[in-house]
Amino acid sequence: MNLANLGLAGINAAQNRLQTAGHNIDNAATDGYNRQNVITSTAGATSTGSGFVGRGVQTDSIRRAYNDFLYKQLVNSQSTGASITAYGNQMVQVNNLFADRTVGITPALQNFFDGVQAVASTPADPASRQDLLGRASNLVGQINNANSFLDSQRADVNTQVSTVVTQINSYVERVRDLNRQIVVAKASSSGQPPNDLLDQRDQTVSELSQLVGVKVFEQEGNVNLAIGNGQVLLGGDTVFPLKAIPSAEDPSRTVVAYSAPTGMASTTLVEMSDDSITGGTLGGLLSFRKDTLDSVQNDLGRLATGVAMSVNAVQQQGYDQNGNAGAAFFTVGAPKVLGNGANRGTAELSASFTDPNALTSQDYKVEFDGTQYKVTTIPGGTQTVYPDLSTAPVQFGGMQVQISGGAVAGDSWLLQPTRSAAGDIRLNLTNPASIAAASTPIGDADGNNALAMAQLQTGNVLGNGTMSLNEAYSQIVNKVGVQTQQNATSAKAQAALIQQNYAAQQSISGVNLNEESVNLDRFQEQFRAASRLIDVSSSLFDTLLGLHT
């Protein structure tokens, strides 16, 4: 091999390095870009009588500075961070609703019982009675408004779940397209890695993971994706899109479903449990709804039911100004019962409140297996078996429950005792004279029954004798405050972890502009030196030609 060929090999290698360094510099701020390096090796040597004479350098490949472990660590931390952020954005709104104790339910509850005390002190005063009805109406309005806010937040979560599912499907389609491009690029370049396409696919997967936690499996250069308990989103060249649908158990609740094959090239939608979906914005939204929104709305409903039933119980023991037995002060709806949309029987479940003190903040799933009924608490999963709910009602959780009609094995019902109670509570009394302040039907100077009603404020009428009405509401406020603080703490810790993982990943894959600047000088000198070889070769050739003249 002559000097000209050596120079040409050196020029080619230097040119590849210069172009790669320039590509690195141009993409220093590109999200997901991994620094590229030119991999070279000696072109070997030619044997001569004087030894082996080198044939120069050759470029083997251009590869990414990539560490799969650090990449996955960063992606996982970003997915968790997105989940915490989505949870926190919703949690802050609930906290803002309950945090201010100068307005809202706390002062309304206090004002109501102050009004009851005033009637107990002056039972014959029509102004005191009218004022009490106004305070009672304000209390009902504050409870209704809080519940309306939670309902609107529930609707917003449904909308966001639908939006995120659409985005997830779009990202999965993009990953499939990149899989195809990568396969074609490898085939057309003798198996050389298409680095920029690989970066784009990794970045797309990273962005997808911030929508939902995904499991990534690489097979023959393709990336396969799954979520939850292994539900496939992308398998080979086939996309299995998710769909946001109303839950069969509770149509007001938007859930995520996946397509499952049923034979004959057909599929059916199968609901995924909220627990199985973790990570990303979707995981955060579902976690917030399951762990906070449901619980808070149930707690608020239990408070509303406790107020209505306990006040009504005392009211109905007394007598109004006309000497009549007291009518209900408030009205509250029955426990919410939802039959599963897949039920095949004609059975219906009915429930009514019996004891506010025994009410919990849990929901219940009632299932019929063909011979008996299983009642499972949500959350918690504690299961109680009842041989029959159709012949006689049973009591649990402060309710009376019964089945009517014919149940078929597999039928189920969702029982939400207090979910809608805060929205259902109403003021029943409209006439101030109907307030049953007296303990006897004779005269209206007797305020003993109103005094007994006032004692409900501090009496332990909820939680099996462990909580007053004030304490029940304080428990809601404290729970929301603690969860908000915990989320804020988790967000800070996760942000630090993301930054740490990003720094570790960038230490290997990131572009260092100072280093690339130095490389430009080095590779430029290599190019010049290799060019000089060609110049020397030309001079030597001219010298040889001159020997024959």
Secondary structure by P-SEA (a helix, b strand, c coil): ccaaaaaaaaaaaaaaaaaaaaaaaaacccccccbbbbbbcccbbbbccccccccbbbbccccccccaaaaaaaaaaaaaaaaaaaaaaaaaaaaaacccccccaaaaaaaaaaaaaaaaaccccaaaaaaaaaaaaaaaaaaaaaaaaaaaaaaaaaaaaaaaaaaaaaaaaaaaaaaaaaaaaaaacccccaaaaaaaaaaaaaaaaaabbbbbbbcccbbbbbcccccccccccccbbbbbbcccccccbbbbbbbbbccccbbbbbbbccccccccaaaaaaaaaaccaaaaaaaaaaaaaaaaaaaaaaaaaccccccccccccbbbbcccccccccccccbbbbbbbccccccccbbbbbbbcccbbbbbcccccbbbbbccccccccccccccccccccccccbbbbbbccccccccccccccccccccccccccccccaaaaaaaaacccccccccccccaaaaaaaaaaaaaaaaaaaaaaaaaaaaaaaaaaaaaaacccccaaaaaaaaaaaaaaaaaaaaaaaaaaaaaaaaaaaac
